[in-house]
Amino acid sequence: MGTAKDRKKELNWAVLGTGGIAGEMAKSLKAAGRQFYGVWNRTRKRAEDFAAAYGAERVYSKPEEVFEDPKVDAVYIAVLHDVHFPLIMEALEHGKHVLAEKPITLNSRQLKEAEKLAGEKGLILAEAMTIWHMPLYKELWKRLDQGEFGKAQIITANFGSFRKYDMTSRFFSMDLSGGALLDIGVYAISAARSFMGGSPSGVKSHMRRAASGVDEQSVILMWNPEGQMASISLSLHSKQPKRVMISCEKAYIEIMDYPRGTKAVITDAQTGEKQEIEAGDEKTALFYEIQDMEEAVRNGDAGLMRLSWSHDVMQIMTDLRKEWKLLYPGEVW
């Protein structure tokens, strides 16, 4: 997977979008001595300002120009998630590797179609999920696999934001595919999935809607055939600590600010002795995604990007929205 050209050099990246997360990615790259090759935004002036701020070489007037540029190897999609899918498909059709912000697509049908096309084209498709790439998680997964903590039994994850009741904002708008699940729930479910030995096979939930119809608050339970369970609480209108706890046979692990976690506290289940481990830097969280993506392209190893986990998370979120009868305008399941 990946051409000889891809394997010999750092990739030329183009970014679609100029919002906050795109700026963070640009800062991460710049801090590491790297830069975006090109940028597109619906408002050209914003794209020009972005290019000037972060040193991008090219400014594009429309997405098609990005996909048709032979110098672009990979695209980072950082626009609103309701338009991820068509951009992903067009990028893949033109032979570009794709890293798309979370959630990678709106639903599992879209992701399956994108996965199929990426496979046919021999390209890397991945979700820009920080949890998959932070050094702290890689260390914890390794130690868990080695049996240091025993089997993970129960995972609990919280994520709550306080967003003003503005039903026209992207957080609450049905037209913009708003709601807690796709905006913040994707982090909590991803964290839980990463510590489960197998794919969840059952999910139960209770959800409360906002006035606009999107999911404002929910509690989610899920489990797998290995007997592991996870509980998740989400809210768009009440603050919660971003906290995940993994309860294992021999210890429990706590991670605060877990979407970009850099420190974990491990408590021995018998002695109560605590151990802290630190790994990674929150400031370069997004660059870890780029590093793994480029390695995946060079080595032809899509497994580095954990798309199978993203697939599981997307299936869970799609099943939940089907249960809730929460279908966005124009969406097809």
N, C-alpha and C positions, 0 to 999 in steps of 0.2 A: 504494500500500500504506500502511495506517495511516489513521486518520480525521483530520478537521480538528482535532478535540480533541487527538489525539496530537501533531500538528505544532505546536500553539500553546504548549505548555508542557513543562516537565520532567515525566517520567513518574512516576506514583505506583507505587512498587515494593513488592511483598510478597515476603518471603523464606520459603521452606519449608526448615526445618532450623535448628538453632542450634549446630552444631559449630564447629570451629576456623576453617574456611574462611568460614563465614557471618559469624563475628565479624570476620575480616579485612576482608570486604567492608563490613561496617557501620562499621568504623574508617576505611576509605578514604573512605566517603561522608561521615562526620562531619568528617573533616579537610578535606574540600572544601566544607563548609557545607551538606551534603545529609543526608537521612535516609531510612530505610526507612519506608514508610507502615504496613505491618503485618507480623506474623510468626506462623508456625505451627510447632509442634513436637508430636511424639506425647505428650510430657509437658508439660502446660500450664504447670506451675510453671517449667520451663526457658524456655518462651516468654515468660512474664511477667518473669522475671529479665532475659532478653535485651532485651525492650522497654524495661525500666527503664534498662538499661545504655546503650542506644544511641538512646533517644528515639523508638522506634516508637509510632505513635498507636494502632494496633489490635493486639489479640491474638486469634487465632482458635482455636477448639476442634477444628476438623477442616478438612482441605484444601478440602472443598466450600464452606465459608464464604468462603475466599479467592477461589475461582473465581466465586462468585455475587455478590461485592461489586462493585457498579458503579464504585466509586471506584478500584479496582485496575486499572491499565493494563498492567502487566507483572509477571511473577513470575521470581524467581531461585531455581532449584532446587538446594539444597545438602545433600541427603540422600544416603544410600548409593546408589551408582549402579545397584544391582539393581532399584530402584523408580523410576528416572527415567522410564521409558517411560510407565507408566500416568498419572503426574502430568502429563507433557508433553501427552499426548493429551487429558486432561480440561481442562487449562488452555486449549489451543487450541480445543477444542469450545466453551468459554465466551468466546471472543474475546479472550484475553489473549496478549500477546507473551511469548515464553519465552526466557530465558537459563539454560541448564542446565550445571552443572559437568561437567568431564571425567570419564570419557568420557560423551558426551552420551546415548548409549544403550548397551545391551549388545552389540548386533550390527547389521549393515547392514540386515537386514529391518526392524527396528524403526525405524531412522533413515529409511528410505525411506517408511514409512507416516506418520511424523511430518512429513516434508517435504511429502508429498502433501496432508495435511490443512492444514498452514500455508499452502500455495499456494492451496487452495480457499477458505480463510478470509481471505486477504489479510493474513496476520500474519507478523511476523519471528520466526523460530526460529533459535537460535544456540547454539554451544558456548562455555562460559566458558574458553577456551584462551588463557592469557596471551600466548603466543607470537604469536598473530594481532594483538595490539593494542599491544605494547610499542613505544614510539617508536624504539628502536634497530633493531628488525627492519624497520620501515617505511623507515628511512634506508638500511639495507643493501640491501633489495629494490630501492629506487629506483636506487641507484648500480650495482647489478648489472644492472638493466634498461637503464641508460644505457651499458653496455659498459665501465665503468671497470675491472673486474677480469677481463674476458673471460668465457668460458662457465664456469659451475660444472661441474666434472667428477666429483668424488668428495666425498661428505659422510660424515663419521664422527661418531657421537653415542654417548656413554656416559651411563648413569644406574645407579648402584648404591646401595642402602640396606642398612643392617644391621638387620634385624628379628629379634627373638628368635623361636625356634621355638615359637610358640604357635599351634597349628593351629585354635584357636577364634577367633583374632583376625580382623578383617576382611581383613587382608593375606593370610592363608593359608586362610581358610574357603571351601569350595566353595559353601556355602549363601549366603554374602554376596558371591559372585562375585569372590573374591580372586585374587591372582596378580600377577606383575610386569608383565605386558603391559598390563592395563587400568589399573593403578595408576600406574606410572611410564613404561611403554613408550609410552603415548599421547603423552607429551612428546617423547620422542626421535624417534618416527616423524613427529610434527607438525613438529618442527624440520627434519628432513631433507626432508619434502615441501615445505616453504615455499621451499626453495632449488632445487627441481627444476622445470624448465621445463614438464614435462607429467606426467600421472598415471603412477605406477609400473605397469608391465605384467607384471612378474615378481617373485616373492618366493621365497626359500629360507631355511631356518632349521634350527637344532638347539636343542632345549629339554630341560631337566632338570626333573623334577617334585619338588615337596615331598611329604612323607608324606601330606598331605591330598588330593593329586591336582592341585593348582593348579600353574601354571608358576612355578618358583622362579628359574630362570636361563635365559637364551637368548642366542643370537647370530643376528642377522637380516641378510640381504642382500636388497637390492631394486634394480631398475633400470627404466628407461623407454625408449621408442622413440627418444628424443633422445640415447641413449648415456650418460646420466648414471647413476651408481651411488651407493648408500649402504650403509654398514655400521653396525650398531647392536648394542651389548652391554648387557644388562640383568641385574640381580641384586637379589633381596630379602634376601640373606644375606651380601653382601660389598660393602663400601663402594667406590665409584668416584667420581672427580670428575665433577660435572655439566658436561660439556665437549662442545662441538660444534665441528668444524672443517670449513670449506668450502674445498676445494682448487679453485682456478680457473686459467685459463690464464695470467693475469698476476700473480696474488697468491693467498695463502691467508689465510683469516679465521678467527680463534679467538674463541670466546665462552665464558666460564666462567659457571657458575651460570645456564645458558641459559634455564631456564623463565621467569625474570623478568630476563633479561639487560639490563644497562644500559651495558656497555662491551665493545667489540670491539678486538682487536689485528689489524691488517692488515699482512702482511709481503709486500713486493715480491718477486716470484719471481726477478728477475734481480739486483737490487742488495742484497737482504736488508734494505733499509731498513724500519723499523717505524713504523706510524702508529696512534695510539690515537684512537678516537672514543667519545664518551659521549653518551647520550641517555636521558631518562626517569628515573624514580625508583622503585626497588623498593618503597618504602613505599606508593606509590599504584598499584601494578601492577593491582589489581583494579578501580580506578576507571576506568582506560583502557578496560576492557571495557564499563562502563556508558556512558561517553561515546560510544563507537562505536555501541553498541546504540541509544542515544537518537537519534543522528544518522541511523542506518539507518531508524528508525521515522519520524522527521520527514520525511526525504527519500524514503522508500519505496525505499531502495537496500539490498537484502539483501546485496549483494556486499561491503559493508563488514565483514560478520561472517565472511567466508571459510567459509561452510558447505560450499562445494564441496570445500575442502581437508579439512574435518572428515569429509566423506563419503568421500573417498579413504582417509583414515587409518582410518576405521571398517571400510571394505571390506578393507583389508590385515589388520587385527586379526582380523576374522571369518574370513578365509581361513586365517590362521595357526592359529586355534583349531580350525578344521575339519581342517586337516592334523594337528594334535596330538590330535584327538578329545577336545577339552576342552569339553564341553557342561555348562553349569551346571544344577542341578536346576530343572525346570520351564521351562527355556528352549527356545524353538522357533526354529530357524534358517530 
